């Protein structure tokens, strides 16, 4: 497994990953339509002030990891295609990414029911600092995880 810069050729793979119904339920994240997805990546994610990397595992694009500034916090998110789940790829990718993204504290929102993603964050040193109660308008309860000092 290794990280590399995101290329335009990665975006169709990321698009397909985010269309997977099982993964969407796990992440509690809505899918975007094709044009909206590409526009989001090209205008929001791949900005110079953000860090974004493609995760490559066994010679395939397995997902991505990215960080950005929002509401005065540096946030991190990752996505691994379901065909790559259960192999430790997300944990290794996030761990490697945390060397590139040195900002601390670093935050991540995760759906309460997404135990696998919470474990990835915990293995990489994140701890729970806030719990969204009641759930968001979409019915999803989230936990804010943090790495580093307050």
Protein Blocks (a to p, Z undefined) as FASTA:
>chain_A
ZZddddfklmmmmmmmmmmmklmmmnopacddfklmmmmmmmmmmpfkbccddddeehia
fbdcddddeehiacddddddfklgonlmmmmmmmmmmmmmmcccddddddfklmmlmmmm
mmnopacfbdcddddfkopacddddedjZZ
